[in-house]
């Protein structure tokens, strides 16, 4: 299924781009109008240089752009190049080694969320202009430094899912973009609502118009797939668990994790409604071996599970961590910000506190994993994040408003969260609630009175 396909003509230059959504993307990067990645192109023998910006430490490096390898799945940082989180892209120079006649330039990317689309301007030069500057920084206009603007690329969908696989092909109606030695990619982030808007670039091809044609295509070599698809009891929601890289966890996942997913995903959807909202109907749970110290994460309709961490926590927090990530799948707080000029930003402690409230106080209250004790009381602030915020939310819900989490979630999802909502819902300010909650725990724990300097939130 092609979710998006378009051709933009800029004079004789044509920019064709296509989007395979997450459910229909495959490791071969096959598109209808964009050629798949190929082996032996001119870029494979060229050198990439980071001209401006900072490479993210989790990136696979510049060599991923022309190493002839493709990612096997949609969230493999080490198999892609991307700029540092929280920055607005950067610039890459490609030196082909000599002047060649370029037939086309193609770029490919793959990610489960906002790091999938591509936004960049492509410049080219033969290096002979007297004003030529080979490595123009972000403050310099390449067009004033001996470079020619070839094309502007922006594959962001106007609506709908941004995650998936993107292919871009830049060509000319007469079969040649021109004779050049250098290419400059001025890349921009796809969104600035959070730090994760820099594209996962998987491969860049440059085809020499005078080189012999080649049909040798790149293809990732994934392991033999181990996947299981199942539905919730009502049949409305479908789940796919991918244990290709962790076959030893397949039995545990089927017996322990699957029943919880089937029962609790529909429950979470029902707990967090808002007007006109439909939660993702298809959810993928992938077990991965390249997540560093992160136990689990979520983006779009996909949950990533750290194989090593899960192996160590099968009898502990493994299942609960997936419950937490399922809440993130249902939250979908980034959607409204894209189309709402008056959107507000929901603080991270709210975004993470709601999933931990549902996990620790509704899914597994018997574990008492979010208790305030004498040992952690010093960190007891309403914005303490995760478990501590979950405890605060539970206290406010029980004392002041049984629907508080529902209301806060709806406001966050619609990008209208503001601190004044707490007084509207409970009759007290956030600071007053935080102070009262903290004092209640101090008394319960039998701790001495606090000085006036003690605070319950940092905002």
DAQUIMO-V569561 format. One record per pair of residues at least 4 apart in sequence whose ideal C-beta (glycine too) atoms are under 8 Angstrom apart, sorted by the first residue. I is the first residue (numbers start at 1). J is the second residue. D is the distance in whole Angstrom. If there is no record, write none. Layout:
# DAQUIMO-V569561
I,J,D  I,J,D
This chain:
# DAQUIMO-V569561
1,20,7  1,21,7  1,23,7  1,24,4  2,18,6  2,19,7  2,20,6  2,24,8  2,31,7  2,32,6  3,19,5  3,20,7  3,21,4  3,24,8  3,157,7  3,160,7  3,161,7  3,164,6  4,17,8  4,18,7  4,19,4  4,155,7  4,157,5  5,17,8  5,18,5  5,19,7  5,31,8  5,32,6  5,33,6  6,16,7  6,17,6  6,18,8  7,14,6  7,15,7  7,16,5  7,33,7  8,14,7  8,15,5  8,16,8  8,17,8  9,13,7  9,14,5  9,15,8  10,14,8  10,15,7  10,151,6  10,152,7  12,172,5  12,173,5  12,174,7  13,150,6  13,151,5  13,170,7  13,171,8  13,172,6  13,177,7  14,170,7  14,171,5  14,172,7  14,173,7  15,151,5  15,152,8  15,153,6  15,168,7  15,169,8  15,170,5  16,33,5  16,34,6  16,168,7  16,169,5  16,170,8  16,171,8  17,34,7  17,118,8  17,153,7  17,155,5  17,166,7  17,167,7  17,168,5  17,169,7  18,31,4  18,32,6  18,33,6  18,34,5  18,166,7  18,167,5  19,116,8  19,117,8  19,155,7  19,157,7  19,164,6  19,165,7  19,166,5  20,24,5  20,25,4  20,26,8  20,30,8  20,31,7  20,164,5  20,165,4  20,166,8  21,25,7  21,161,5  21,163,7  21,164,4  22,74,6  22,112,6  22,161,7  22,163,5  22,164,5  22,284,7  22,300,6  22,301,7  22,302,7  23,282,6  24,164,8  25,74,6  25,110,6  25,164,5  25,165,4  26,30,7  26,165,8  27,70,6  27,71,7  27,72,5  27,73,7  27,219,7  27,220,4  27,222,6  28,36,6  28,70,8  28,217,7  28,219,5  28,220,8  29,36,5  29,37,5  29,70,6  29,108,5  29,110,8  29,165,6  29,167,6  29,202,8  29,203,8  29,218,8  30,36,6  31,35,8  31,36,7  31,167,5  33,169,7  34,106,7  34,167,4  34,168,7  34,169,5  35,104,8  35,106,6  35,167,8  35,169,6  35,205,8  36,167,8  36,217,5  36,218,7  37,70,6  37,106,7  37,108,6  37,202,8  37,203,5  37,205,6  37,217,7  37,218,4  38,205,6  38,207,8  38,214,6  38,215,8  38,216,6  38,217,6  38,218,6  39,44,7  39,68,5  39,214,7  39,216,4  39,217,7  39,218,6  40,44,6  40,214,5  40,216,6  41,205,5  41,206,6  41,207,5  41,208,7  41,214,8  42,46,6  42,96,6  42,100,6  42,102,8  42,206,4  42,207,7  42,208,5  42,211,7  43,65,7  43,66,5  43,94,6  43,96,8  43,204,6  43,205,6  43,206,4  44,66,5  44,68,6  45,96,8  45,97,7  46,66,7  46,94,5  46,95,6  46,96,5  46,97,6  46,206,7  47,94,7  47,95,5  47,97,8  48,62,4  48,63,8  48,65,5  48,66,7  48,92,6  48,93,7  48,94,6  49,62,8  49,92,7  49,93,5  49,94,8  49,95,7  49,135,7  50,55,6  50,62,6  50,90,7  50,91,8  50,92,6  51,90,7  51,91,4  51,92,6  51,93,5  51,135,4  51,136,7  51,137,7  51,184,7  52,90,5  52,91,4  52,135,8  52,136,8  52,137,5  52,138,5  53,83,5  53,84,7  53,87,6  53,89,6  53,90,2  53,91,6  53,138,7  53,187,8  54,83,7  54,84,4  54,87,6  54,90,7  55,59,5  55,61,7  55,62,7  55,81,7  55,82,8  55,83,7  55,84,7  56,77,8  56,82,5  56,83,6  56,84,5  56,85,6  56,198,7  57,84,8  58,77,4  58,78,7  58,292,7  59,64,7  59,77,6  59,78,8  59,80,7  59,81,5  59,82,5  59,83,8  60,64,4  60,77,7  60,78,4  60,79,5  60,80,6  60,81,6  61,81,6  62,81,6  62,92,7  63,67,5  64,69,7  64,79,6  64,80,6  64,81,5  64,201,8  64,202,7  64,203,8  65,81,5  65,92,8  65,201,6  65,203,6  65,204,5  66,203,7  66,204,6  68,218,6  69,79,7  69,218,7  69,220,7  70,79,7  70,108,8  70,202,6  70,203,6  70,218,5  70,219,7  70,220,4  71,76,4  71,79,4  71,80,6  71,110,6  71,200,8  71,202,6  71,220,6  72,76,7  72,79,7  72,220,4  72,221,7  72,222,4  73,110,8  73,222,7  73,242,8  73,286,7  73,288,8  74,110,5  74,111,6  74,112,5  74,116,8  74,163,7  74,164,7  74,165,7  74,302,7  75,111,6  75,112,5  75,200,8  75,286,8  75,288,7  75,299,7  75,302,7  75,304,6  76,80,7  76,288,8  76,290,6  77,82,7  77,200,7  77,290,7  78,290,5  79,202,7  80,109,7  80,110,7  80,111,8  80,200,4  80,201,6  80,202,5  81,200,8  81,201,5  82,115,7  82,198,5  82,199,6  82,200,5  82,201,7  83,87,6  83,89,5  83,90,5  83,187,7  83,189,8  83,198,4  84,198,7  85,195,4  85,196,6  85,198,7  86,195,4  87,189,7  87,198,7  88,188,6  88,189,5  88,192,7  89,119,8  89,120,8  89,186,8  89,187,4  89,188,4  89,189,5  89,198,6  89,199,8  90,138,7  90,187,6  91,135,8  91,136,7  91,137,8  91,138,7  91,184,6  91,185,7  91,186,5  91,187,7  92,184,7  92,185,4  92,187,7  93,134,7  93,135,6  93,182,6  93,183,7  93,184,5  93,185,8  94,182,7  94,183,4  94,184,8  94,185,7  94,204,7  94,206,7  95,181,7  95,182,6  96,100,6  96,180,7  96,181,5  96,182,7  96,183,7  96,206,7  97,181,7  98,181,6  99,126,5  99,127,8  99,179,5  99,180,6  99,181,5  100,179,7  100,180,7  100,181,7  100,208,5  100,209,8  100,210,7  101,176,5  101,178,7  101,179,5  101,208,7  101,209,4  101,210,6  102,124,7  102,176,7  102,177,4  102,178,6  102,179,8  102,180,6  102,206,6  102,207,7  102,208,7  102,209,7  103,171,7  103,175,6  103,176,6  103,177,7  103,207,4  103,208,7  103,209,4  104,169,6  104,170,6  104,171,4  104,177,7  104,205,8  104,206,8  104,207,5  105,122,6  105,150,8  105,169,8  105,170,5  105,171,8  105,177,7  105,183,7  105,204,7  105,205,7  105,206,5  105,207,8  106,167,7  106,168,6  106,169,5  106,170,7  106,204,7  106,205,4  106,207,8  107,118,6  107,120,8  107,153,8  107,167,8  107,168,5  107,185,8  107,201,7  107,203,7  107,204,5  107,205,8  108,165,8  108,166,7  108,167,5  108,168,8  108,201,7  108,202,5  108,203,5  108,204,8  108,205,8  109,115,8  109,116,6  109,117,7  109,118,5  109,165,7  109,166,5  109,199,5  109,200,5  109,201,5  109,202,6  110,116,6  110,164,7  110,165,5  110,166,7  110,200,6  110,202,5  111,115,4  111,116,4  111,163,6  111,164,8  111,199,7  111,200,4  111,299,8  112,116,7  112,163,4  112,164,8  112,299,5  112,300,5  112,301,8  112,302,4  113,162,6  113,163,5  113,196,7  113,299,4  113,300,5  114,162,5  114,163,8  114,190,5  114,191,5  114,196,6  114,197,5  114,334,7  115,190,7  115,196,6  115,197,7  115,198,6  115,199,6  115,200,5  116,162,6  116,163,5  116,164,5  116,165,7  116,166,6  116,190,8  116,199,7  116,200,7  117,154,8  117,155,5  117,156,4  117,157,7  117,162,6  117,166,6  117,190,5  117,199,7  118,153,6  118,154,8  118,155,5  118,166,6  118,168,6  118,187,8  118,190,8  118,199,5  118,201,7  119,153,7  119,154,5  119,155,7  119,156,7  119,187,7  119,188,4  119,189,7  119,190,6  119,199,7  120,152,8  120,153,5  120,185,5  120,186,6  120,187,4  120,188,7  121,149,6  121,151,7  121,152,5  121,153,7  121,185,8  121,186,4  122,149,8  122,150,5  122,151,5  122,152,8  122,153,7  122,170,6  122,183,7  122,184,7  122,185,6  122,186,8  123,142,5  123,143,7  123,147,4  123,148,6  123,149,6  123,150,6  123,183,7  123,184,4  123,186,7  124,147,7  124,148,5  124,150,5  124,177,7  124,178,6  124,180,4  124,182,7  124,183,5  124,184,7  125,129,7  125,132,6  125,146,6  125,147,5  125,148,7  125,180,6  125,181,7  125,182,5  125,184,8  126,179,6  126,180,5  126,181,5  126,182,8  127,132,6  127,134,7  127,146,8  127,181,5  127,182,6  128,132,7  129,146,3  130,146,8  131,144,7  131,145,6  131,146,5  132,145,7  132,146,3  132,147,8  133,140,7  133,145,4  133,146,6  134,182,7  136,140,4  136,141,8  136,142,5  136,145,5  136,147,7  136,184,7  140,144,7  140,145,6  141,145,7  142,147,4  142,149,7  142,184,6  142,186,7  143,147,6  143,148,7  143,149,6  147,182,8  147,184,6  148,178,8  150,170,7  150,177,6  150,178,8  151,170,5  153,168,5  153,170,7  155,166,5  155,168,6  156,162,7  156,190,6  157,161,7  157,162,6  159,339,8  161,300,7  161,301,8  162,190,7  162,300,8  163,299,7  163,300,4  163,301,8  163,302,7  170,177,7  171,175,8  171,177,7  172,176,6  172,177,5  172,178,8  175,209,6  176,209,5  183,206,7  185,204,8  187,198,8  187,199,7  187,201,8  189,197,4  189,198,5  189,199,8  190,197,5  190,198,8  190,199,6  191,197,4  191,334,8  191,338,7  192,197,6  193,197,8  193,334,6  193,337,5  193,338,8  193,345,7  194,334,7  203,218,7  207,211,7  222,244,7  223,244,5  223,245,6  224,244,7  225,242,7  225,244,5  226,242,7  226,243,5  226,244,5  226,247,5  226,250,6  227,240,6  227,241,7  227,242,5  227,243,7  227,244,7  228,240,7  228,241,5  228,243,8  228,250,8  228,253,8  228,254,7  228,258,8  229,238,7  229,239,7  229,240,5  229,241,8  230,238,8  230,239,6  230,241,8  230,258,6  230,262,7  231,235,5  231,236,8  231,237,6  231,238,5  231,239,7  231,262,7  232,236,6  232,237,4  232,238,8  232,239,8  232,262,5  232,263,8  232,265,6  232,266,5  233,262,6  233,263,7  233,266,7  234,266,6  236,266,7  236,281,7  237,265,6  237,266,6  237,269,8  237,279,8  237,281,6  237,282,8  237,283,7  238,281,7  238,282,5  238,283,7  239,258,8  239,261,6  239,262,7  239,265,7  239,282,8  239,283,5  239,284,8  239,285,7  240,282,7  240,283,8  240,284,5  240,285,7  241,253,6  241,257,7  241,258,7  241,284,8  241,285,5  241,286,8  241,287,8  242,284,7  242,285,7  242,286,4  242,287,7  243,247,6  243,249,6  243,250,5  243,253,6  243,287,5  244,287,8  245,287,6  245,288,7  245,289,5  245,307,6  246,250,8  246,287,4  246,289,8  246,307,5  246,310,8  246,311,8  248,311,8  249,253,5  249,287,6  249,307,7  249,310,6  249,311,7  249,314,8  250,254,6  251,255,6  252,256,5  252,257,7  252,314,6  253,257,5  253,258,6  253,287,8  254,258,5  255,259,8  256,260,7  256,314,8  256,318,8  256,319,6  257,261,6  257,285,8  257,318,8  257,319,6  257,322,6  258,262,6  259,263,6  260,264,5  260,319,5  260,322,7  260,323,7  261,265,6  261,283,8  261,285,7  261,322,7  261,326,7  262,266,8  263,267,7  264,268,6  264,323,6  264,326,6  264,363,6  265,269,7  265,283,7  265,326,5  265,329,8  265,330,8  266,270,6  267,271,6  268,272,6  268,323,8  268,326,6  268,327,6  268,330,5  268,358,6  269,273,8  269,279,4  269,330,6  271,358,7  271,362,8  271,405,7  271,406,7  272,327,7  272,330,5  272,331,7  272,354,8  272,405,8  272,406,7  272,409,5  272,410,8  272,413,8  273,277,7  273,406,7  273,410,7  274,409,7  274,410,4  274,413,5  274,414,6  275,410,8  277,332,7  277,413,6  279,329,7  279,330,5  279,332,7  280,300,7  280,301,4  280,329,6  280,330,8  280,332,8  282,301,6  283,301,5  283,302,7  283,303,7  283,326,7  283,329,6  284,301,6  284,302,5  284,303,7  285,302,8  285,303,5  285,305,6  285,322,7  286,302,7  286,303,7  286,304,6  286,305,7  287,305,5  287,307,5  287,310,7  288,304,5  288,305,7  288,306,7  288,307,6  289,306,8  289,307,5  289,308,7  291,295,8  291,297,7  291,304,6  291,306,4  291,309,8  292,306,8  293,309,8  294,306,6  294,309,8  295,305,8  295,306,5  295,309,4  295,310,8  295,313,8  295,317,8  295,321,5  296,303,7  296,304,6  296,305,5  296,306,6  296,309,8  296,321,5  296,322,7  296,324,7  296,325,5  297,303,7  297,304,5  297,325,7  298,302,7  298,303,5  298,304,7  298,325,4  298,326,8  298,328,4  298,329,5  299,304,8  300,329,8  301,329,6  302,329,8  303,322,6  303,325,4  303,326,7  303,329,7  305,309,8  305,310,5  305,321,8  305,322,7  306,310,6  307,311,6  308,312,7  309,313,6  310,314,7  310,318,5  313,317,5  313,318,5  313,321,8  314,318,5  317,321,5  317,369,8  318,322,7  319,323,7  320,324,7  320,359,5  320,360,8  320,363,7  320,364,5  320,367,7  320,369,7  321,325,7  322,326,6  323,327,7  323,355,8  323,358,7  323,359,5  323,363,5  323,364,8  324,328,7  324,355,4  324,356,6  324,358,8  324,359,5  325,329,7  325,355,8  326,330,7  327,331,6  327,354,6  327,355,4  327,358,5  327,359,7  328,351,8  328,355,6  331,351,7  331,354,7  331,355,8  331,409,7  331,412,7  331,413,7  332,413,6  333,337,8  333,346,6  333,351,6  333,412,5  333,413,6  333,415,8  334,338,7  335,413,7  336,340,5  336,343,6  336,413,7  336,414,5  336,415,4  337,343,4  337,345,8  337,415,5  340,414,8  340,415,5  342,415,8  343,415,4  343,416,8  344,415,6  344,416,6  344,417,5  344,418,6  345,415,8  345,417,8  346,350,5  346,351,6  346,411,8  346,412,4  346,415,8  346,417,4  347,351,7  347,383,7  347,417,8  348,352,6  348,385,7  349,353,5  349,382,8  349,383,4  349,384,7  349,385,5  349,389,5  350,354,7  350,389,7  350,408,6  350,412,6  350,417,7  351,355,8  351,412,7  352,356,6  352,385,6  352,386,5  352,389,7  353,357,6  353,385,7  353,386,7  353,389,3  353,390,5  353,392,7  353,393,5  354,358,7  354,393,7  354,405,6  354,408,7  354,409,6  355,359,6  356,360,6  356,370,6  356,386,5  356,387,5  356,389,7  356,390,4  357,361,5  357,362,7  357,370,8  357,389,8  357,390,4  357,393,4  357,394,6  357,397,8  357,405,6  358,362,5  358,363,6  358,405,8  359,363,5  359,364,7  359,369,8  359,390,7  360,364,6  360,365,7  360,367,7  360,368,8  360,369,5  360,370,4  360,387,6  360,390,5  360,391,8  360,394,8  361,365,5  361,370,7  361,390,7  361,394,5  364,369,7  369,387,6  370,387,4  370,388,7  370,390,5  370,391,5  370,394,7  371,391,7  372,376,6  372,377,6  372,380,5  372,388,7  372,391,6  372,441,5  372,445,8  373,377,7  373,445,7  374,445,5  374,447,7  376,380,7  376,388,7  377,441,6  377,442,7  377,445,6  377,447,6  379,384,6  379,388,6  380,384,7  380,388,6  380,391,8  380,437,8  380,438,5  380,441,6  380,456,8  381,388,7  381,434,7  381,438,7  381,455,7  381,456,5  381,457,5  381,458,7  382,389,6  382,392,4  382,430,7  382,433,7  382,434,4  382,437,7  382,456,6  382,457,5  383,389,7  383,434,8  383,457,5  383,458,6  383,459,7  384,388,3  384,389,6  384,392,8  385,389,5  386,390,7  387,391,7  388,392,7  389,393,6  390,394,6  391,395,6  392,396,6  392,433,8  392,434,7  392,437,5  393,397,6  393,404,7  393,405,6  394,398,6  395,399,6  395,437,5  395,440,7  396,400,5  396,401,7  396,404,6  396,426,6  396,433,6  396,437,7  397,401,6  397,402,6  397,404,5  397,405,6  398,402,8  400,404,7  400,425,7  400,426,4  400,427,7  400,428,7  400,433,8  401,407,7  401,425,5  401,426,6  403,407,6  404,408,6  404,425,6  404,426,7  405,409,6  406,410,6  407,411,6  407,421,7  407,425,6  408,412,6  408,417,7  408,421,7  408,425,8  409,413,6  410,414,6  411,416,5  411,417,5  411,418,8  411,421,6  412,417,5  417,421,7  419,429,8  419,430,5  419,459,8  420,424,6  421,425,6  422,426,6  422,428,7  422,429,6  422,430,4  422,433,6  423,427,7  423,428,6  423,429,5  423,430,8  426,433,6  428,432,4  428,433,5  428,436,7  429,433,7  430,434,6  430,457,7  431,435,6  431,456,7  431,457,6  432,436,6  433,437,6  434,438,6  434,456,3  434,457,5  435,439,6  435,456,5  436,440,6  437,441,7  437,456,7  438,442,6  438,454,8  438,456,5  439,443,6  440,444,6  441,445,6  442,447,5  442,449,7  442,450,7  450,454,4
